[in-house]
Amino acid sequence: MVLADASGLPLGVHAVSASPHEVTLVEATLATSCAGEEPERLIGDRAYDSDPLDEALKERSIEMIAPHRRNRKKPRTQDGRTLRRYKRRWKIERLFAWLGNF
């Protein structure tokens, strides 16, 4: 798991085995950040669609932006305005591609 800024520069890295779900690793990844303050927003893929994670981050004043899973049974919690920021996730994918090359 990698925490990066808006430009795609890594701020924190947390490496574990592939078996734990990503939602359970968010807190540990935030703890590895070298930035002096917590982020205002986190952008993640569909795997981060979790109401308990949203509530835990909201207590820390962090907004979680992740598209809802297709099989979601509960009402939607995000609208199109916040999901517009999801378009910037390509910068994080670029970071993973760069790390894969090295």
N, C-alpha and C positions, 0 to 999 in steps of 0.2 A: 504494500500500500504506500502511496506517495501523496504527500500534501504539497501542493504547488500554488504559486501566486497566479495572478491574472495573465502574466506573460508566459507561464509555463516553466518558470524556474523552480526547482525543487526546494522546499522549505523543511521537509521532514520525511523520513523514510522509516517504515516499520515492516520488517520481513518476518513472516511466519510460514508454516506449512500451508498447503493448499486446502486443507480440510475445513478450517473454520469459515463460517459465513462472513462476508465483508461487513455486514451491519455490526457484528460484535467487535470488530477491530477499529472502529472509528475513534473511540475514546483514546486508545493506545497510540494511534497515529497522530492525533492532535497533541498528545503529550510529547512527541518527538520533535515538534516544530521548533525551529531556531528563531522564528519571528518573536518579537517581544510581546505581541498582543494576539488575541484569538481572532480568527477571521469573522467577518460579518456574515458570509455565505459559504456554503459548501455545495458544489455541483457534483452529482453522481449519476450513475446510470440507473436502470430500472431495478437493479438489485438493492438499491438503497431506499426503495419505497417501503418504509416501515413507520407506522404511527408511533410506536414507543421510542424509536430513534428521533423522530421529529420533536416529540415532547421533551426528551432529554436534552437535545440541542437547543430548544427554545428556552429552557431554563438557564442556559449559558449565553443567551442572546445571539445564537447562531441560527441562521435560516438555512434549511436543507432544501435544495432544489433538485428534484429527481422526478422524471416522468413516472406516472403510475403504471403498475403492471397491468397486463391485459385482463387477468383473471381477478382483479381486485373486487371484493364484495362490499366493502365499506364505501361510503360516499367520498367523492373526490375532495381533496384538501388544497389543491393548487389549481390555478386557472392559467390561461394562456399568457398572461402578462409576466408571471414569474418564470414560466418555462421558456420564454424568449432568451433568457440568459444561458439556457442549456446549449444553444448553438455555439457557444464559446468553448465547449468541451473538447473540440478538436485540438486545442493547444495542449491539453493533457495527453491525448492520444499521441500527439507528436513527441511529447516527452518520453512516453513509453517506447516509442519506436527508436528514439535516440538512445535510450538505455539499452535496448535490445541489440543495437549495432555495436555497442562497446561492452 
